[in-house]
Every structure is written in structure tokens, then in C-alpha cells.
């Protein structure tokens, strides 16, 4: 028995001692695992992750709408249906379809006028028309005065033609 430990007289005692040690270690491990399970019950739940490629919306609308400062922002935005993009002052509007085609529009604001505003605009137009008439009348009077005044200082150069007697 040169390879065996001399403390244990035979191999059976040694094996039983090792088995007892293993049983103690296993029981200690089970106790530690039970303690961890009691302290962290959420740790045992499986972790699930869902990845969404495009946002799923329940809206039945056929258009998406967003603000954009320039066409580059519109180009970089992914759309799942026709998208309308506008500047904050609504002076420019872009329409992007799902194929990526972008159309650009310029807009002008139409201000609805009430009856008083319409009457004010009509009166202003009439005043402007009357000013034109007065200016035209003054211009005509000045040109008549200039024409008549220019002729007053000159002698007439018109030659009168007399009837010649008919020779028979």
C-alpha cells in the first residue's frame, strides 16, 4: 500500500469519508440555492425581448405627419405609409411615399376676410381709382396748358389756299 494515505487503514474508510464530504457540500449548495431563490424570485423568470422594426399603430389613417426643418430630415425618416412633413411655419410641405419618392410644395396662407375687412378693401380700391383719375386729369390739363402756352408766343405759319377760278 505504498500509494494510499497511511491515516486511513483501508480504502473503504477513505471512500466513505470522501462520500460524506461530497454529501455535505451538496447539501450546503442546495441551501445556498434555496436562499438565493427566496431572495430573488424575479431572477428565475425567463427574459424575453421583442424587437419592433416599424412602429405598430392602431390608427387607420393613411398618412403620417411630422415637422421637418429641411429635406434631409425627410430623406432620413422611415415611413410605413405616405408621410407629410412640414416646416413649423408651414411655408414648405414635403410628401414622401413608401418607395422613398419625395415631392416638395410651397404654401401661401389664405386669410378669410369678414364683411368689414372686405368693405375696407373695396373702399381703398375706390380711393386708389379716384386718385388715378385725378392724376390723369391734372396731367391732361397740364399738357393742354403746355400745348396752348407754346402756341401763344408764335405766329401762325398756316397758308391759306384760295379757290382758283375755273378757266373755261
GUFI-631217 format. One record per residue: residue number from 1; residue in three letters; x, y, z of N, C-alpha, C, O in turn. Coordinates in steps of 0.05 Angstrom, whole numbers, plus 32768, in hexadecimal, padded with zeros to 4 digits. Each point is the difference from the previous one (the first is absolute). Layout:
# GUFI-631217
{NUM; 'ALA'; {X; Y; Z}; {X; Y; Z}; {X; Y; Z}; {X; Y; Z}};
...
END
This chain:
# GUFI-631217
{1; 'UNK'; {8010; 7FE8; 8000}; {7FF0; 8018; 8000}; {8011; 8019; 8000}; {7FFD; 8012; 8011}};
{2; 'UNK'; {8014; 7FF0; 7FDE}; {8011; 8017; 8000}; {7FF2; 8019; 7FF6}; {8009; 8016; 8008}};
{3; 'UNK'; {7FE2; 7FE8; 7FE6}; {7FF3; 8018; 7FF5}; {7FEA; 800A; 8012}; {7FF6; 8016; 7FFA}};
{4; 'UNK'; {8001; 7FDC; 801A}; {7FEA; 8009; 8010}; {8009; 8010; 8018}; {8016; 7FFE; 8009}};
{5; 'UNK'; {7FD8; 8012; 8000}; {8005; 8011; 8017}; {8001; 7FED; 8019}; {7FEF; 7FEF; 8003}};
{6; 'UNK'; {8024; 8015; 800D}; {8004; 7FEE; 8017}; {7FED; 8007; 8017}; {7FFD; 7FF0; 8012}};
{7; 'UNK'; {7FF5; 8027; 7FEC}; {7FED; 8007; 8015}; {7FE8; 7FEE; 7FFF}; {7FF5; 7FF9; 8015}};
{8; 'UNK'; {8003; 8000; 7FD3}; {7FE9; 7FEE; 7FFC}; {800B; 7FE4; 7FFD}; {800F; 7FFA; 7FEE}};
{9; 'UNK'; {7FE8; 7FF4; 8024}; {800B; 7FE5; 7FFF}; {7FF8; 7FF1; 7FE8}; {800F; 7FEF; 7FF6}};
{10; 'UNK'; {7FD8; 8016; 8000}; {7FFA; 7FF2; 7FE7}; {7FF1; 8013; 7FEE}; {7FF7; 8016; 8007}};
{11; 'UNK'; {8006; 7FE2; 7FE1}; {7FF5; 8010; 7FEB}; {7FE2; 8006; 8005}; {7FF7; 8015; 7FF7}};
{12; 'UNK'; {7FFA; 7FDA; 8015}; {7FE3; 8004; 8004}; {7FFB; 8018; 8012}; {7FEE; 8010; 7FFA}};
{13; 'UNK'; {8021; 7FF2; 801B}; {7FFC; 8018; 8012}; {8006; 801A; 7FF1}; {7FF2; 8014; 8003}};
{14; 'UNK'; {8022; 7FEB; 7FED}; {8007; 8018; 7FF1}; {7FEA; 8007; 7FED}; {7FF9; 8018; 7FFE}};
{15; 'UNK'; {7FFC; 7FD6; 7FF4}; {7FEA; 8004; 7FED}; {7FE7; 800A; 800E}; {7FF2; 8012; 7FF7}};
{16; 'UNK'; {8008; 7FE3; 8021}; {7FE9; 8009; 800F}; {8003; 801D; 800A}; {7FED; 800F; 8000}};
{17; 'UNK'; {802B; 7FF7; 8008}; {8006; 801B; 8009}; {7FFD; 8014; 7FE9}; {7FF5; 8016; 8003}};
{18; 'UNK'; {8015; 7FE3; 7FE6}; {7FFD; 8011; 7FE8}; {7FE2; 8003; 7FF9}; {7FF8; 8016; 7FF9}};
{19; 'UNK'; {7FF9; 7FD5; 8008}; {7FE4; 8001; 7FF9}; {7FF1; 8012; 8014}; {7FEE; 800F; 7FF8}};
{20; 'UNK'; {8019; 7FEF; 8022}; {7FF3; 8011; 8014}; {8006; 801D; 7FFB}; {7FEF; 8011; 8003}};
{21; 'UNK'; {802A; 7FF5; 7FF5}; {8008; 801B; 7FFA}; {7FF0; 800B; 7FE8}; {7FF6; 8016; 8000}};
{22; 'UNK'; {8007; 7FD9; 7FED}; {7FF1; 8008; 7FE8}; {7FE3; 8005; 8007}; {7FF4; 8013; 7FF6}};
{23; 'UNK'; {8000; 7FDC; 801A}; {7FE4; 8004; 8008}; {7FFC; 801A; 8010}; {7FED; 800F; 7FFB}};
{24; 'UNK'; {8026; 7FF8; 8017}; {7FFF; 8019; 800E}; {8002; 8018; 7FED}; {7FF1; 8013; 8003}};
{25; 'UNK'; {8021; 7FEB; 7FEA}; {8003; 8017; 7FED}; {7FE7; 8002; 7FEF}; {7FF7; 8017; 7FFB}};
{26; 'UNK'; {7FFD; 7FD3; 7FFC}; {7FE7; 8001; 7FF0}; {7FE9; 800C; 8010}; {7FF1; 8011; 7FF6}};
{27; 'UNK'; {800D; 7FE8; 8024}; {7FEA; 800B; 8010}; {8005; 801E; 8005}; {7FEC; 800F; 7FFF}};
{28; 'UNK'; {802C; 7FF9; 8005}; {8006; 801D; 8003}; {7FF9; 800F; 7FE6}; {7FF5; 8016; 8002}};
{29; 'UNK'; {8011; 7FDE; 7FE8}; {7FFA; 800D; 7FE6}; {7FE2; 8003; 7FFC}; {7FF6; 8015; 7FF7}};
{30; 'UNK'; {7FFB; 7FD6; 8011}; {7FE2; 8002; 7FFD}; {7FF5; 8015; 8013}; {7FEE; 800F; 7FF8}};
{31; 'UNK'; {801D; 7FF4; 8020}; {7FF6; 8014; 8012}; {8006; 801C; 7FF5}; {7FEF; 8012; 8002}};
{32; 'UNK'; {8029; 7FF2; 7FF3}; {8006; 801A; 7FF4}; {7FEE; 8007; 7FE9}; {7FF7; 8017; 7FFD}};
{33; 'UNK'; {8004; 7FD5; 7FF2}; {7FEE; 8005; 7FE9}; {7FE3; 8007; 800A}; {7FF3; 8011; 7FF4}};
{34; 'UNK'; {8004; 7FE1; 8020}; {7FE5; 8006; 800B}; {7FFF; 801D; 800B}; {7FED; 800E; 7FFC}};
{35; 'UNK'; {8028; 7FFA; 8012}; {8001; 801B; 800B}; {8000; 8015; 7FE9}; {7FF2; 8014; 8002}};
{36; 'UNK'; {801D; 7FE6; 7FE9}; {8000; 8013; 7FEA}; {7FE5; 8001; 7FF2}; {7FF7; 8016; 7FF7}};
{37; 'UNK'; {7FFC; 7FD3; 8006}; {7FE5; 8000; 7FF4}; {7FEC; 8010; 8010}; {7FEE; 800C; 7FF5}};
{38; 'UNK'; {8014; 7FF3; 8025}; {7FED; 800E; 8011}; {8006; 801E; 7FFF}; {7FED; 8010; 8002}};
{39; 'UNK'; {802C; 7FF8; 7FFC}; {8007; 801C; 8000}; {7FFA; 800D; 7FE5}; {7FF9; 8017; 7FFF}};
{40; 'UNK'; {800B; 7FDB; 7FEB}; {7FFD; 800B; 7FE5}; {7FED; 7FEE; 7FF0}; {8008; 7FF0; 7FEF}};
{41; 'UNK'; {7FDD; 8014; 8015}; {7FEE; 7FEF; 7FF1}; {7FFE; 8008; 7FE3}; {7FF9; 7FEF; 7FEF}};
{42; 'UNK'; {800D; 802B; 800A}; {7FFF; 8009; 7FE4}; {8017; 7FF5; 7FEF}; {7FFE; 7FFF; 7FE8}};
{43; 'UNK'; {8017; 7FF9; 8025}; {8018; 7FF7; 7FF1}; {7FFA; 7FE6; 7FF1}; {800E; 7FFA; 7FED}};
{44; 'UNK'; {7FDF; 7FF7; 801D}; {7FFA; 7FE6; 7FF3}; {7FED; 8003; 7FE9}; {7FFD; 7FED; 7FF0}};
{45; 'UNK'; {7FF6; 802A; 800C}; {7FEE; 8003; 7FEA}; {8010; 8003; 7FE6}; {8015; 800E; 8000}};
{46; 'UNK'; {7FE1; 7FE6; 7FEB}; {800F; 8003; 7FE6}; {7FFF; 801D; 7FF6}; {7FEB; 800D; 8003}};
{47; 'UNK'; {802A; 7FFB; 7FF0}; {8001; 801B; 7FF4}; {7FF7; 7FFE; 7FE3}; {800B; 7FEF; 7FF1}};
{48; 'UNK'; {7FE2; 8021; 8008}; {7FF8; 8001; 7FE4}; {8004; 801C; 7FF5}; {7FFB; 8014; 800E}};
{49; 'UNK'; {800D; 7FEE; 7FD9}; {8004; 8019; 7FF3}; {7FF1; 7FFF; 7FE5}; {8003; 7FEE; 7FF1}};
{50; 'UNK'; {7FEE; 8028; 800B}; {7FF2; 8002; 7FE6}; {800C; 8018; 7FF1}; {8002; 8016; 800B}};
{51; 'UNK'; {8005; 7FE5; 7FDD}; {800B; 8015; 7FEF}; {7FEC; 8008; 7FEB}; {7FF5; 7FEF; 7FF1}};
{52; 'UNK'; {8006; 802B; 800E}; {7FEC; 800A; 7FED}; {800F; 800F; 7FEA}; {800E; 8013; 8006}};
{53; 'UNK'; {7FEF; 7FE4; 7FE2}; {800D; 800E; 7FE9}; {7FF2; 801A; 7FFA}; {800E; 8015; 7FFC}};
{54; 'UNK'; {7FD8; 7FEB; 8003}; {7FF1; 8018; 7FFB}; {7FEB; 8003; 8015}; {7FF5; 7FEB; 800A}};
{55; 'UNK'; {8004; 802D; 7FFE}; {7FEC; 8003; 8015}; {7FE5; 7FF6; 7FF7}; {7FF7; 8005; 7FE9}};
{56; 'UNK'; {7FFC; 7FED; 8028}; {7FE5; 7FF6; 7FFA}; {7FEC; 8012; 800D}; {7FFE; 8001; 8018}};
{57; 'UNK'; {7FF3; 800C; 7FD7}; {7FEC; 8013; 800A}; {7FE4; 7FF6; 7FF8}; {7FFD; 7FF4; 7FEA}};
{58; 'UNK'; {7FF0; 8011; 8027}; {7FE5; 7FF8; 7FFA}; {7FF0; 8015; 7FF1}; {7FE9; 7FFC; 7FFA}};
{59; 'UNK'; {8024; 801A; 7FFF}; {7FF3; 8015; 7FF1}; {7FFB; 7FF7; 7FE4}; {8011; 7FF5; 7FF3}};
{60; 'UNK'; {7FD6; 800F; 8003}; {7FF9; 7FF7; 7FE6}; {8006; 8015; 7FEA}; {7FF9; 7FFD; 7FE9}};
{61; 'UNK'; {8013; 8019; 801F}; {8006; 8016; 7FEE}; {8014; 7FF6; 7FEB}; {8010; 7FEE; 8005}};
{62; 'UNK'; {7FEF; 801D; 7FE3}; {8012; 7FF8; 7FEA}; {8018; 8012; 7FFF}; {8011; 7FFD; 7FEE}};
{63; 'UNK'; {7FF1; 8017; 8023}; {8016; 8013; 8000}; {800E; 8002; 801B}; {7FF4; 7FFD; 8015}};
{64; 'UNK'; {8026; 8008; 7FE9}; {8010; 8007; 8018}; {8007; 801D; 7FFE}; {8002; 800B; 7FEA}};
{65; 'UNK'; {8001; 8003; 802C}; {8007; 801C; 7FFF}; {8015; 8007; 8015}; {7FFF; 7FF7; 8016}};
{66; 'UNK'; {8015; 8019; 7FE1}; {8016; 8008; 8012}; {800A; 801B; 7FF7}; {7FFB; 8009; 7FEA}};
{67; 'UNK'; {8013; 8004; 8029}; {800E; 8019; 7FF9}; {801B; 7FF9; 7FF6}; {800D; 7FED; 8009}};
{68; 'UNK'; {7FFE; 8023; 7FE4}; {801B; 7FFD; 7FF6}; {800A; 801C; 7FFA}; {7FF2; 8011; 7FF7}};
{69; 'UNK'; {8028; 7FF3; 800C}; {800D; 801A; 7FFA}; {800A; 8001; 7FE4}; {8001; 8015; 7FF4}};
{70; 'UNK'; {8006; 7FD3; 8001}; {800B; 8000; 7FE4}; {7FFB; 7FE5; 7FF4}; {7FF7; 7FED; 800D}};
{71; 'UNK'; {800F; 8011; 7FD9}; {7FFA; 7FE7; 7FF1}; {8012; 7FE9; 800A}; {7FF9; 7FE9; 7FFD}};
{72; 'UNK'; {801E; 801D; 800E}; {8012; 7FEB; 800A}; {7FF2; 7FF0; 8017}; {8003; 7FE8; 8002}};
{73; 'UNK'; {7FEF; 8026; 800F}; {7FF2; 7FF3; 8016}; {7FEA; 7FEE; 7FF5}; {7FFB; 7FEA; 800A}};
{74; 'UNK'; {7FF8; 801F; 7FE0}; {7FEB; 7FF0; 7FF3}; {800D; 7FE7; 7FF4}; {7FF4; 7FEA; 8002}};
{75; 'UNK'; {8023; 8019; 7FF1}; {800D; 7FE9; 7FF4}; {8008; 7FEB; 8014}; {7FFE; 7FE8; 7FFB}};
{76; 'UNK'; {800A; 8021; 801D}; {8009; 7FED; 8015}; {7FEA; 7FF3; 8010}; {8005; 7FEE; 800F}};
{77; 'UNK'; {7FE3; 801B; 7FEE}; {7FE9; 7FF6; 800F}; {7FF4; 7FE8; 7FF1}; {7FFA; 8001; 7FE8}};
{78; 'UNK'; {8003; 7FE9; 8026}; {7FF3; 7FE7; 7FF5}; {7FE2; 8003; 8003}; {7FF6; 8006; 8015}};
{79; 'UNK'; {7FFC; 7FF5; 7FD5}; {7FE2; 8001; 8001}; {7FF5; 7FE5; 7FF8}; {800A; 7FF2; 7FEE}};
{80; 'UNK'; {7FE0; 8006; 801F}; {7FF2; 7FE7; 7FF9}; {7FE8; 8005; 7FF0}; {7FF3; 7FEE; 7FF6}};
{81; 'UNK'; {8005; 802C; 8007}; {7FEB; 8008; 7FEE}; {8006; 801D; 7FF8}; {8013; 800B; 800A}};
{82; 'UNK'; {7FDD; 8000; 7FE4}; {8006; 801B; 7FF6}; {8003; 8013; 8017}; {7FEF; 8002; 8012}};
{83; 'UNK'; {8027; 800D; 7FEE}; {8006; 8013; 8015}; {8000; 801D; 7FF7}; {8009; 8006; 7FEA}};
{84; 'UNK'; {7FEC; 800B; 8026}; {8000; 801D; 7FFB}; {8012; 800D; 8014}; {7FFD; 7FFC; 8018}};
{85; 'UNK'; {8016; 8014; 7FDE}; {8012; 800E; 8011}; {7FFE; 801E; 7FFA}; {7FFD; 8007; 7FE9}};
{86; 'UNK'; {8003; 800A; 802C}; {7FFD; 801C; 7FFC}; {8013; 800F; 8012}; {8008; 7FF7; 8016}};
{87; 'UNK'; {8000; 8021; 7FE1}; {800F; 8012; 8012}; {7FED; 800B; 8014}; {7FE8; 7FFF; 7FFC}};
{88; 'UNK'; {8023; 800B; 801A}; {7FEE; 800A; 8015}; {7FEF; 8017; 7FF8}; {7FEA; 8004; 800C}};
{89; 'UNK'; {801E; 800C; 7FE0}; {7FF0; 8016; 7FF7}; {7FEF; 7FF7; 7FE8}; {7FF2; 8011; 7FF4}};
{90; 'UNK'; {800F; 7FD6; 8004}; {7FF0; 7FF4; 7FEA}; {8005; 800D; 7FE5}; {7FEF; 7FFF; 7FEE}};
{91; 'UNK'; {8029; 800E; 800F}; {8006; 800C; 7FE6}; {8009; 7FEB; 7FEB}; {7FFD; 8004; 7FE8}};
{92; 'UNK'; {800D; 7FE6; 8022}; {8009; 7FEA; 7FEE}; {7FF4; 7FE6; 800A}; {8001; 7FFA; 8018}};
{93; 'UNK'; {7FF5; 7FF6; 7FD6}; {7FF5; 7FE5; 8007}; {800D; 7FEC; 7FED}; {8002; 8004; 7FE8}};
{94; 'UNK'; {8006; 7FE5; 8024}; {800B; 7FEA; 7FF1}; {7FED; 7FE8; 8004}; {7FF5; 7FFC; 8015}};
{95; 'UNK'; {8007; 7FF5; 7FD5}; {7FF0; 7FE8; 8001}; {8012; 7FE9; 7FF7}; {800C; 8000; 7FEA}};
{96; 'UNK'; {7FF7; 7FEC; 8028}; {8012; 7FEA; 7FFB}; {7FEF; 7FE6; 8000}; {7FF1; 7FFB; 8013}};
{97; 'UNK'; {8011; 7FF5; 7FD7}; {7FF2; 7FE7; 7FFF}; {8012; 7FE9; 8009}; {8017; 8005; 8006}};
{98; 'UNK'; {7FDE; 7FE3; 7FFC}; {800F; 7FEA; 800B}; {8017; 7FF7; 7FEF}; {8012; 7FF2; 8009}};
{99; 'UNK'; {7FEE; 8016; 7FDD}; {8017; 7FF9; 7FEF}; {8017; 8013; 8004}; {8016; 7FFB; 7FF5}};
{100; 'UNK'; {7FE5; 801B; 8019}; {8016; 8013; 8006}; {7FFE; 8019; 7FEE}; {8011; 8012; 8003}};
{101; 'UNK'; {7FDC; 7FEF; 7FEB}; {7FFD; 8018; 7FEE}; {7FF6; 8017; 8010}; {7FED; 7FFE; 8010}};
{102; 'UNK'; {8020; 801A; 7FED}; {7FF9; 8018; 800F}; {7FF7; 8015; 7FED}; {800E; 8006; 7FEC}};
{103; 'UNK'; {7FDB; 8006; 801A}; {7FF6; 8018; 7FF0}; {8000; 8018; 8013}; {7FF8; 7FFD; 8018}};
{104; 'UNK'; {800F; 801A; 7FDE}; {8002; 8018; 8010}; {7FEC; 8015; 7FF6}; {7FFC; 8004; 7FE8}};
{105; 'UNK'; {7FF7; 8009; 802C}; {7FEC; 8015; 7FF9}; {8006; 8019; 8011}; {8008; 7FFE; 8016}};
{106; 'UNK'; {7FF3; 8019; 7FDE}; {8001; 801A; 800E}; {7FE3; 8008; 8005}; {7FEE; 7FFC; 7FEF}};
{107; 'UNK'; {800D; 8010; 8028}; {7FE4; 8008; 8007}; {7FFF; 801D; 8006}; {8013; 800D; 8009}};
{108; 'UNK'; {7FD5; 7FFE; 7FF3}; {7FF9; 801C; 8008}; {7FE8; 7FFF; 8011}; {7FEE; 7FEF; 7FFB}};
{109; 'UNK'; {8011; 8021; 8019}; {7FE9; 8001; 8012}; {7FE9; 8010; 7FF4}; {8005; 8016; 7FF5}};
{110; 'UNK'; {7FE4; 7FDF; 800C}; {7FE8; 800E; 7FF6}; {7FF0; 8009; 8019}; {7FF7; 7FF0; 8010}};
{111; 'UNK'; {8007; 802A; 7FF2}; {7FF2; 800B; 8018}; {7FE4; 8006; 7FF8}; {7FFA; 8010; 7FEE}};
{112; 'UNK'; {7FF3; 7FE4; 8021}; {7FE4; 8005; 7FFB}; {7FF9; 801C; 800B}; {8006; 8006; 8017}};
{113; 'UNK'; {7FEC; 800A; 7FD8}; {7FF8; 801B; 8008}; {7FE3; 8000; 8008}; {7FEF; 7FF3; 7FF4}};
{114; 'UNK'; {800B; 801D; 8021}; {7FE4; 8003; 8007}; {7FF5; 8018; 7FF0}; {800F; 800C; 7FF1}};
{115; 'UNK'; {7FD8; 7FFA; 8013}; {7FF2; 8015; 7FEF}; {800E; 801B; 8004}; {8002; 800F; 7FEC}};
{116; 'UNK'; {8006; 7FF8; 802C}; {800C; 801A; 8005}; {801B; 8003; 7FF1}; {8005; 8014; 7FF3}};
{117; 'UNK'; {800B; 7FD6; 800E}; {801A; 8001; 7FF1}; {7FFB; 8002; 7FE2}; {800F; 800E; 7FF3}};
{118; 'UNK'; {7FDE; 7FE4; 8003}; {7FFA; 8001; 7FE3}; {7FF7; 801D; 7FF8}; {8009; 800A; 7FEC}};
{119; 'UNK'; {7FE7; 8002; 8025}; {7FF7; 801C; 7FFA}; {8018; 8013; 8001}; {8001; 8012; 7FEF}};
{120; 'UNK'; {8011; 7FEB; 8024}; {8018; 8011; 8002}; {8011; 7FFD; 7FE7}; {8009; 8014; 7FF5}};
{121; 'UNK'; {7FFB; 7FD3; 8002}; {8010; 7FFC; 7FE7}; {7FF2; 800D; 7FE8}; {800E; 800B; 7FEF}};
{122; 'UNK'; {7FD8; 7FF2; 800F}; {7FF1; 800C; 7FEA}; {8003; 801F; 8000}; {8004; 800C; 7FEB}};
{123; 'UNK'; {7FF9; 8000; 802C}; {8003; 801D; 8003}; {801C; 8009; 7FF9}; {8004; 8015; 7FF3}};
{124; 'UNK'; {8010; 7FDC; 8015}; {801C; 8007; 7FFA}; {8004; 7FFF; 7FE1}; {800E; 8011; 7FF5}};
{125; 'UNK'; {7FE6; 7FDB; 7FFE}; {8003; 7FFE; 7FE3}; {7FF3; 8018; 7FF3}; {800A; 800B; 7FED}};
{126; 'UNK'; {7FDE; 7FFC; 801D}; {7FF2; 8017; 7FF4}; {8010; 801A; 8003}; {8002; 8010; 7FEE}};
{127; 'UNK'; {800A; 7FF4; 802A}; {8011; 8017; 8005}; {8018; 8000; 7FED}; {8007; 8015; 7FF5}};
{128; 'UNK'; {8005; 7FD4; 8007}; {8017; 7FFE; 7FED}; {7FF7; 8007; 7FE4}; {800F; 800E; 7FF1}};
{129; 'UNK'; {7FDA; 7FE8; 8006}; {7FF6; 8006; 7FE5}; {7FFB; 801D; 7FFD}; {8006; 800C; 7FEB}};
{130; 'UNK'; {7FEE; 8001; 8029}; {7FFA; 801D; 7FFF}; {801A; 8010; 7FFF}; {8002; 8014; 7FF1}};
{131; 'UNK'; {8013; 7FE3; 801D}; {801A; 800E; 7FFF}; {800B; 7FFE; 7FE4}; {800B; 8014; 7FF6}};
{132; 'UNK'; {7FF2; 7FD6; 7FFC}; {8009; 7FFD; 7FE5}; {7FF1; 8013; 7FED}; {800C; 800C; 7FEF}};
{133; 'UNK'; {7FDA; 7FF5; 8015}; {7FF0; 8012; 7FEF}; {8009; 801D; 8003}; {8003; 800E; 7FED}};
{134; 'UNK'; {8001; 7FFA; 802C}; {8008; 801C; 8006}; {801C; 8005; 7FF4}; {8004; 8015; 7FF4}};
{135; 'UNK'; {800F; 7FD8; 800F}; {801A; 8004; 7FF5}; {7FFF; 8001; 7FE2}; {800F; 8010; 7FF3}};
{136; 'UNK'; {7FE1; 7FDF; 8000}; {7FFD; 8001; 7FE3}; {7FF4; 801B; 7FF7}; {8009; 800B; 7FEC}};
{137; 'UNK'; {7FE3; 7FFF; 8023}; {7FF4; 8019; 7FF9}; {8014; 8017; 8002}; {8002; 8011; 7FEF}};
{138; 'UNK'; {800E; 7FEF; 8027}; {8015; 8014; 8003}; {8015; 7FFE; 7FEA}; {8009; 8015; 7FF6}};
{139; 'UNK'; {7FFE; 7FD3; 8003}; {8014; 7FFD; 7FEB}; {7FF5; 800A; 7FE5}; {800F; 800D; 7FF1}};
{140; 'UNK'; {7FD8; 7FED; 8009}; {7FF4; 800A; 7FE7}; {7FFE; 801E; 8000}; {8006; 800D; 7FEC}};
{141; 'UNK'; {7FF2; 7FFF; 802A}; {7FFE; 801D; 8002}; {801B; 800D; 7FFC}; {8002; 8015; 7FF3}};
{142; 'UNK'; {8013; 7FDF; 8019}; {801B; 800B; 7FFD}; {8009; 7FFE; 7FE3}; {800D; 8012; 7FF6}};
{143; 'UNK'; {7FEE; 7FD8; 7FFD}; {8008; 7FFD; 7FE5}; {7FF1; 8013; 7FED}; {800B; 800A; 7FED}};
{144; 'UNK'; {7FDB; 7FFB; 8019}; {7FF0; 8013; 7FF0}; {800C; 801C; 8004}; {8003; 800F; 7FED}};
{145; 'UNK'; {8003; 7FF8; 802C}; {800B; 801B; 8006}; {801B; 8003; 7FF3}; {8006; 8015; 7FF4}};
{146; 'UNK'; {800A; 7FD6; 800D}; {801B; 8001; 7FF3}; {7FFC; 8003; 7FE2}; {800F; 800F; 7FF3}};
{147; 'UNK'; {7FDE; 7FE3; 8001}; {7FFC; 8001; 7FE3}; {7FF6; 801C; 7FF8}; {800A; 800B; 7FED}};
{148; 'UNK'; {7FE2; 7FFF; 8022}; {7FF5; 801B; 7FF9}; {8014; 8015; 8006}; {8002; 8013; 7FF1}};
{149; 'UNK'; {800C; 7FEC; 8025}; {8014; 8014; 8007}; {8017; 8001; 7FED}; {800B; 8015; 7FFB}};
{150; 'UNK'; {7FFC; 7FD5; 7FF9}; {8016; 7FFF; 7FED}; {7FF7; 800E; 7FE6}; {8011; 800B; 7FF2}};
{151; 'UNK'; {7FD6; 7FF5; 8007}; {7FF6; 800B; 7FE7}; {7FFB; 801E; 8002}; {7FFF; 800E; 7FEC}};
{152; 'UNK'; {7FFD; 7FFC; 802C}; {7FF9; 801C; 8004}; {8016; 8013; 7FF7}; {7FFA; 8015; 7FF4}};
{153; 'UNK'; {801E; 7FE5; 8010}; {8016; 8012; 7FF9}; {8009; 7FFE; 7FE3}; {8011; 8010; 7FF8}};
{154; 'UNK'; {7FE4; 7FDE; 7FF8}; {8009; 7FFB; 7FE5}; {7FEB; 800A; 7FEC}; {7FE8; 8001; 8006}};
{155; 'UNK'; {8021; 8008; 7FE3}; {7FEE; 8007; 7FEA}; {7FF8; 7FE7; 7FF1}; {800E; 7FED; 7FFF}};
{156; 'UNK'; {7FDA; 8014; 7FF6}; {7FF6; 7FEA; 7FF2}; {800F; 7FFE; 7FE5}; {8004; 8014; 7FF3}};
{157; 'UNK'; {8004; 7FD5; 8006}; {800D; 7FFB; 7FE6}; {7FEE; 7FF3; 7FEC}; {8009; 7FF5; 7FEC}};
{158; 'UNK'; {7FDE; 800C; 8019}; {7FED; 7FF2; 7FEF}; {7FFB; 8011; 7FE7}; {7FFD; 8018; 8002}};
{159; 'UNK'; {8003; 7FDC; 7FE8}; {7FFC; 800D; 7FE6}; {7FE4; 7FFA; 7FF7}; {7FF7; 7FE9; 8000}};
{160; 'UNK'; {7FFA; 802B; 7FF9}; {7FE5; 7FFB; 7FF8}; {8000; 7FFC; 7FE2}; {800F; 800D; 7FF1}};
{161; 'UNK'; {7FE2; 7FE2; 8006}; {7FFE; 7FF9; 7FE3}; {7FE5; 800C; 7FF7}; {7FEB; 7FFA; 800B}};
{162; 'UNK'; {8017; 8017; 7FE0}; {7FE8; 800C; 7FF6}; {7FF7; 7FF0; 7FE8}; {800F; 7FF2; 7FF2}};
{163; 'UNK'; {7FD8; 8010; 800A}; {7FF4; 7FF2; 7FEA}; {8009; 800E; 7FE6}; {7FFD; 8018; 7FFD}};
{164; 'UNK'; {800D; 7FD9; 7FF1}; {8007; 800B; 7FE6}; {7FE8; 8000; 7FEF}; {7FF0; 7FEE; 8000}};
{165; 'UNK'; {800C; 8028; 7FF0}; {7FEA; 8001; 7FED}; {8004; 7FEB; 7FEB}; {8015; 7FFB; 7FF5}};
{166; 'UNK'; {7FD6; 7FF9; 8005}; {8001; 7FEA; 7FEC}; {8002; 800E; 7FE4}; {7FEF; 8010; 7FF9}};
{167; 'UNK'; {8024; 7FE8; 7FF9}; {8003; 800A; 7FE5}; {7FF0; 7FEF; 7FED}; {8002; 7FE8; 8000}};
{168; 'UNK'; {7FEE; 8027; 7FF0}; {7FF0; 7FF2; 7FED}; {8008; 8008; 7FE5}; {7FF5; 7FF6; 7FEC}};
END
